[in-house]
Amino acid sequence: MTASSMDLQILRAFVLAAREGNVSRAAEKLHLTQPAVSLQLKRLAEETGLVLFTRTPHGLALTADGAALLPQAERVLAAVGDLQQAARNLQVTVRGALRIGTILDPEFTRLGVFLRELVEAAPQIETELRHGMSGSVLAQVLRGELDVGFHLDPDDEPDTAAPAPLAVRTLTRFSYRVVAPAGWGPQVLGRDWKALAALPWLATPPESAHHRLLERVFGPLGLAPRRVALVDQEASMLDLLKSGVGLSLVRDSIAIRESQAHGLVLADRVRLDCALRFVSLAARRDEPVIASAWNALARAWT
């Protein structure tokens, strides 16, 4: 008997007949007729050259040879079952590339936790991180150049107010504070937006959340802050603040920390509320790779 000549259905018939001790019950579980199962058992006996069963008043009983062969047959069927399950798992495994737009620092966006959850749930996904400013990340998601991304919006804009093509989830809300160099208390404390606009400011590119937030304040007032430097990195902005160059918006947690550590001055009459959001194209929300990202994000922010 060769390995290729062994029909798995014959092995199943043998194993079930041995377990049930009855051809009729084995046939019922295999959804076959009793003669068909009897024929399969006969074929197995012929191919092995062994007597596998003896008939008793109560049904079938394994011979010594049959009892010795049974564990081998069970192992073959188990191995085939494992192979089939592995194939099914591969069919449903999510795989592909995920382009993620990141902003700010990884701790604030919980980027590490998000990626850990994603890798654990979908290890076949390859991630590509592209760091940028909030506006540029949003634009790349809308153009299909990024699959998902983090984005900052004024907090008075609900998720439903996002551009129609987007799926949006708000992750956290926070405030931006106006921060001035140490010693600028007299120019800043008790001052409104109009008074603050007359002071020197650290400007940011149009793609930044800072720029968009300040435009919403100064534009309706017809004001144009005096901009003394253009900065696109938070670290550089903090250095220029500490050096006394000008005012800037700083996230509240960082503003309080730097105020305590370096004496920076926080304007006490103004602040701007903001929201950190996660976005993708709504039309692609249920694509397996992108859906995996949304699921991982939900776990990271639970």
Residue, then its C-alpha position, 0 to 999 in steps of 0.5 A: m500500500t502506498a501513501s497516495s493510495m490511502d483515501l482520507q475518507i477510508l481512514r475516517a470510516f475506520v476511525l469512526a467504526a472503531r469508536e462507534g463499534n457499529v457500521s450503521r452509526a459510523a455511516e450516519k455520522l459520515h452521511l453515507t450509506q452502511p454498504a458504502v462504509s462497509l466497502q471502505l473498511k473492506r478496502l482498508a483491510e485489503e490495502t493493509g493486508l490486515v484483519l482490522f475488525t471482528r464481528t461480535p453480537h454487539g457490533l464490531a470489535l478491533t483486532a490487535d492489528g486494528a487497535a495498533l493501527l487506530p492511533q496512527a490513523e487518528r494522527v493522520l486525520a488530526a494532521v490533515g485537520d491542522l493543515q486545513q485550519a492553517a489554510r483557513n487562517l491564512q485565507v482570513t489573515v489581514r495582510g498588506a501595507l498601512r501608511i500612517g500619518t503621525i503628528l506631535d509626539p508619540e506619547f500624546t497620540r499613544l502611537g506606541v500602544f496603537l502600533r502594539e495593538l495593531v501588530e498583535a492583532a494583525p502581524q502580517i500588516e506592514t506599517e509605514l509612518r510618515h510624520g508631518m503637520s496636521g494639515s498635511v496629514l489630512a490632505q494626504v489622507l484625502r488624496g489617498e497618499l496615506d491610509v489613516g492619520f492623526h489630525l487636529d481640529p478646533d474643538d467646536e467642530p464635531d466629528t460629523a462636521a468633518p469633510a464628507p469623504l472622511a471617517v473621524r474619531t475624536l480621541t481627546r480634547f485639550s487646550y492650546r495656551v499662549v506662552a511668552p518668554a520669561g519676564w514678559g508678564p506685564q505684556v501678557l497677563g490680563r491681555d486680550w487677543k487684540a493686545l497680544a497681536a501687537l507682540p512678536w509671534l513665532a509663526t508656523p506654516p499654514e499646514s499646522a494646527h497653530h496657524r489654523l487656530l490663530e487665523r480663526v481668532f485674528g482673521p475675524l478681528g482684522l488683526a495680523p500678528r507681528r511674526v518674527a520667525l517661522v517654525d515647524q517643530e515644537a522643540s524649536m519653538l520651545d527653544l525660541l520661547k526660552s530665548g525670548v524671541g516671541l509668543s507661541l501656542v503651546r499644548d496646555s500640559i507642555a505649557i504648564r510644565e515649561s512655565q514651572a521649569h523655565g519661568l515661561v509666562l502663560a497668558d491668563r485671558v485667552r486659550l484655544d480648545c482643540a481636539l485630537r482626531f483619527v481619520s481615514l477616507a470613509a469609503r475605505r473604512d471597511e477595507p481589511v487593513i484600514a479596519s484593523a487600524w481602526n480596531a487597534l486604535a479603539r483598543a489603544w484609546t479605551 
